[in-house]
Amino acid sequence: MTGFLVRSPGGKWFEPSEKGYGREADLQQILAEHPQLIPSVTDGAIACREFQSGAGPADLVVVGPEGDVTLVECKLASNRQIRREIVGQMFDYASALWHMEIDIFDRQWQTRTGMALKDSFPGALGIQDVIAENLQSGRFKIVLAVDEINADLKRMVEYLNAMSGPETSVIAVEYTRLFSNDVEILMPRIYGQELAEAKVAANTRARESWTLEQCRDWISINDATNLSRFDLLIAEASKANIPFVGSPVRTKGIPAGGLRIFVNGTVAGSIYLYHYGGRSTSLEVSLTKVPTALHGVEAGLGRMNVFLETLTRIPEFERTSLVLRESGWSKRPNVPLGEIPLGSIPELVAALHQLSI
């Protein structure tokens, strides 16, 4: 039973015939040409077929104009290994994309689509930064595209949504292909979307972040002597295109956030603003991923040394430079904001800017 009837003008109602797919590549091709048929994929999204993930070619990797990433694996009921293969392959591909550097993702994207990401989404400013963030956090939507959903697949979707991380949602879509009087009909039927949406909504609430205004208001009331330093730090960072990113909101937390540092398109760390003891504001220099981001980059080691030497010339950050160098950038030294003269703040931001370009 297809669940609906069709008729020609003046004719009788009848049930269309199921046509099915000759091979999995046929379903893959349809979804590649019409990615809007994939749940939660927005208008303007682009699908890349056979994306080389490092764990084999993923059937489809779909990127939306807002930088969201969806992985799609196509399987037919005629494939006896559908239950084992589709789940194993999808999580294999997802794990390969997790922590993938944005320049590698962009290169693989361009190899398969013929266009770099910035050319694929010319009007989407900052889309590479969003994609990079999603890759680092493993924030993917996984879609199991099949021609028939059975009880076993439903059970697996329920289990995977319950057991996978908060950034990952899993749904199954049955794409039934019907035939009637030389007209083909594609009828999607979704399973697991409510589970996935509930999970995403809960995770979104958990990911609410402090705003810049909230952080400033708190300092103006609780640490007013450092307000001018905070304002200058934010102003200098804005001029250098270094964004302020709020930290996650905790139940009884104090507003916090920091300057997000990108190196070669990758999040390499942050300069966090923390309020110790509920009063005094400090900067935590957390640049633990800088060596990884610059690994293999020509003159990368030179950039790191120039940054450390620049910090050494700022008296309040001389110890910070030494700690970073001796720990291989793995430690996160703190500097009380109140100990930093106003004149040293532009020097700090200029050094961060040189490191991140």
N, C-alpha and C positions, 0 to 999 in steps of 0.2 A: 504494500500500500504506500502510495506517495503522499497521501494526506491532502491532496487538493485535486480539483477537476479543471479541465480547459474545454473550450469549444470554439468553433469558427462561427462567424455571424450567420444566424439562422440555423445552425447545426445543433446537434445534441451534445450534452455534456459527457465527457469521457475522461478516463484517467490516463495521463501520459505514460509512456513506457520508459523504464530506466535504461540508460545507455551505457553508463559506466565510463571507465578510462582504459585505453589500451595499455598505458604505462604510466608510472608515477611522474615522468617528465611532462606529461600532458597537463596534469593538475598544477605542477610547478609553473608551467608557462602561463596558464590562465591567471594565477595569482601574481606573477611577476608583471603582467600587463595591466592588471586591475588590482593593485594593492589595497584599494579601499574596501575590497571584499573581506579583508582580514580585520577582525574585531579590534577596535581601539586605534586603528591606523587612520590618521587624519588626511584630509585632502592635501595634496602637494607632496605626499611621501613618495619616495623612490625605492624600488626593490632591486637588489643586486643578486643575481643568480650565481650559484656555485662559488660563493665567497670563500676564499682560502683562509680558514681560521687558524691553521697550524695543527689542527687535529683532523684535517680532512675538509673537503668542501661542504659548507652548509648550503642546503637547498636554496634558501632565501634569507638575506639579511636586509631588513627594511628600516630605513632611517626617515623619520618624519621631519618636517620643517622646523620643529622646536627641539630637535636633537634627540628625540626618543628612539630607542633601538628595539626592534622586534625580530626574533629568530623564528623561522618557520621551517618545519620539516614535513615533507609530504610522504605518505605511505598509503598503499592500497590494501584492502582486506585480503586480497589474494596472496599477499606476502605473509607467509606463515610465521615469520619472525617479527611481525608488526609490534607486538607488545614489548618484546625485549629491545628490538633495534631502535624504535622511534624514541623511547625515553633515554636509552643509553647514548644515542647519537646526539640528541639535543643537549644533554648536560655535558657531554664531551665538548661540543662546540661552544657552549656558554662558558665553560671553564677556560677554554682557550682564548676567548675574547676578554675574560676578566683580567684586568691589569694590563691589557694590550696597550702599548703606547699609541698615541693618536697619529703620529706620523706613519707608523706601520699600518694602522687601520686605513688611513687615507691612501697609502700606496696600494694596498690590496683593493680598495674601492675603485681607485682609478684604473687599475689593471683590468677589472671586470666590466666597469661601466664606461670607460673611456673618458671620464671627467673626474677632476679632483672634487673634494667635498665643497670647497668654496665656490666652484663653478656649478655644482649640482644644485646648490641652494643660494643663489646670488643675493637674494634679499634678506637672508637670515643672518644678521650680524651676531657674531660670537657663537655660532652653532658648533664650531670645532671645540670650543671650551666646554660646552654642555655635553657633547659626545664624549670628550675626554673624561669628564666627571662620571658619566654613566659607565664607561668602561672600567674606570678605577673602582667604582663601588659595586659593579656587577648588577646594575639596575637594568634588567632586561625583561621584556615580555616574551614568553615562549608559547608558540602556537603549534599544536599538533594537528596538521591538516590531513584528513583521511576521507575516504569515500563511504565509510561506515563506522559509526560509534557503537561499541558493544559494552557490555557490563564491565568487562575487565578494564577497558580503557577509562571508563568513568571512575572506577575505583582508584586507578593510578593517579588520575587528575586530582581527585579529592586528597589523596595521600600526599602528593607532591606539593600542593598548595599549603597543606598543614605543616609539612616538614622542611620545606625549602626556606631560605633566608627571606627577610622582609622585603628585600629589593626585587625579588623574582616572583613573577606570577605565571601560572600555567593554565592554559585552556585548550580544549579540543574543539575542532570545527569539522562537522561532516558536510562535505560539499557533494550533494547528490546531483547527478547529471541526468537530465530527462530529455526525452525526444517526443515531439508531436508535430506531425504534418510539416516536415522539413524545418521545424524550429527547435533549437536546443534551448533548454532551460537549466540554469544553475541555481540550486536551492541550498543555501547555507543553513545549518542548524548547529547552534553553539551549545557547548556544555562546559560548565565551570566558570563562566564569566562573572556570575554573582559572587562566587567564592573569591575569585581573583580581585574583583573590584572592592570587596569588603576588606581584603588584606591590604590592598594599595591605599585605601582610605585610612585605615588604622596606622599604616606606616607613614602616611603624609602628615597625620596629626602628630605622630611621634617626632617628625622631622621639622616641626615648626621652629623657626630660628628667631633669635633676637634681631631687632632692627637697629640700624645706626642711630636713629632718633632715641630709641629706648636706652641704648648704651650711654649716649650723651646725657640724657636726662638724669640717669642714675649718678653719673660722675658729677654733674652740676649740683646735686643735692648732697652726695656722700663723700666726694673727694674734690671739692671745688678748687683747691689749690692747683690741681692738675688739669683743669678744664682747658686752659689756654694751650697746654702741651698737646692734649688730645685733639683739639681743633686744628692745630698746626700740622700734626701728624696726618690727619685725614685730608686736609687741604693739599699738602705736598704729595701724598699718595695719589690723590685724584688727578693732579697735574701729570703724574708719571704713569697714569692708566693702571694703577695697582688697586684692585677693588677691595672694599671692605666686605667681609662675609660674616654674618652673625652666627654664633654657636647655637646648637640645639637648645631649646627651652626645656629646662628641668622643672619639676613640680614646685620646688621651693628654691629655685636657683636665682642667682644674681646675674643681670645682663652681662654678656661677654661676647667677644668676637675677635676678628683680627684681619690683617692684610693678607690676602691670598696671593702667593707667589707662584707664577707660572714660569717654567724654564723649558724652552723649545716646545711650547704647546702642552706641556705636562704640568700638573699640579705638583710642585716640588716642596711645598711647605707653607707655613704661615707665620706671621708675627702676631701672636695672640696678645690680647689685652685681658688680663685677669685682675680680679680684685681680691687680694688676700686679706683675711680677717674681716671681710665685709667692708673694708674702707680703702686701704692703700692699693693703688693701681700699679701693675707691673707689666713689662713686656716679656713674653717668652719667645725666644728665637728658636723656632722649630723648622729646620730646613733639612730634615733627615733624608729626603729623596733627591737632593741636588746631585750627589755623585752618580746616581742611577740615571737621572735625566740628561746628564752631560757625558755619560759613558760613551765612548766611541765618537764623540763630536770633536771635530778638529778644533784645537785651541781650547777645548773644554776645561782641561786642567788649569790652563792659564787664567781663564775667567774665574775659576774658584780661588786661585791664589790672589788675583787682583782684588776680589771682594774681601778676602780675609785681611789683606794688607790695608785696604781702605778702612775696615773696622778698627784695625790696630791704631790708626791715626786719629780715631775718635776716642778720647781718653775713657769715656764711660763704657766703651765696648771693646777695650783692649783685652780684658779677660774673656769676653765672649768669643773673640777671634781665636784665642789660645785654646779654649775648650773645644770649639768646633774642629780645629786642626788636629788636636791630640786625640779626639774621639772618632775621627773619620766622619764627622758631621752627625753622629748618632745621638749625641746629647743635646739637651734643650735648655741652654742657660737662660737665666732671668736677669733683667735689669729693672730696678724700680723706676717708674716713669718720673717720679719726683727728683731723681738724681741726674736726669738728662737736661742740660741747658737747652733753651729754645734754639740756639744757634747750631746745636748738634743734630737736631731732628731733620733738617733738609739734607745734611750730609748722609745720614742713615738711609733716607729714602732714595737718594741718588745712587748709593751703593747697591741697594736692592734692585733699582731699575737697571743698572748695568749688568747685574747678574742675570736678570730675567729676559733681556732682549735677545 
